[in-house]
């Protein structure tokens, strides 16, 4: 019985991701690119994330308009007490039914394993945004301020990615993957501190493939799975590819960072020694991975 229920939940998760894929391509048809991952912003100045820009394509035009996404920043919307509750709207299409995270990301003291603090200069104390389980593919790199434009995934800060920029092939590149409760999940609203590292910055809406899928380290540890992809589905996670297809990736997929370093303006790695997981996360490394 439990297996049958999980099979149903997995199918529902896959269907959610397919709808996100349709929305991404509808957006690209209109705008010529996928959405920007998040605007640059400033220290502690919260900014909208890529899921918000898809709301009109996900039958959430009214919510999009009421949030004033087109005319003001997330920081400004958070500051407006009349609009702030809209940022706590549950959107079922952004939730995996297997995940146990509450509808609002729980805040708490820093020593609490459930600690998730969406803190910005206009955020009220203990502000809890709506939960999402789907994070964008940011590629291999950690987006610290010194790295800037060197993003090699699909959702980044400086400019949106066009379909023609995904030179390894739409069917060979991740667009969106899962993150679940053990790894602090995500939110659809955006980022709380765009220049910041780790969960201070963009990891509320994106992940990198230099962290193992379903990293076994606990969420309270340094550089934990809060920066990567993860799922409550047994044995792996669902991924939306850039062509709109959805596939399950096994936890045991080939993994190697190829000696990557990210501590300067020109991150380096050995393409030939990257794992399959890394190749699927990089849009333009020149190596087309086998079908997964």
Secondary structure as UniProt FT lines:
FT   HELIX           2..31
FT   TURN            43..44
FT   STRAND          47..49
FT   HELIX           50..53
FT   HELIX           55..58
FT   HELIX           61..67
FT   TURN            68..71
FT   HELIX           74..79
FT   HELIX           81..84
FT   HELIX           85..88
FT   HELIX           92..94
FT   TURN            97..98
FT   TURN            110..111
FT   TURN            113..114
FT   TURN            121..122
FT   TURN            125..126
FT   STRAND          130..132
FT   STRAND          134..137
FT   TURN            145..149
FT   HELIX           163..165
FT   TURN            167..168
FT   HELIX           170..172
FT   STRAND          174..178
FT   HELIX           181..183
FT   STRAND          186..187
FT   STRAND          190..191
FT   TURN            194..195
FT   HELIX           198..200
FT   HELIX           202..204
FT   STRAND          206..207
FT   TURN            209..210
FT   TURN            213..214
FT   TURN            219..220
FT   TURN            222..223
FT   HELIX           225..227
FT   TURN            234..235
FT   STRAND          236..241
FT   TURN            242..243
FT   STRAND          246..250
FT   TURN            251..252
FT   TURN            258..259
FT   HELIX           271..273
FT   HELIX           276..281
//
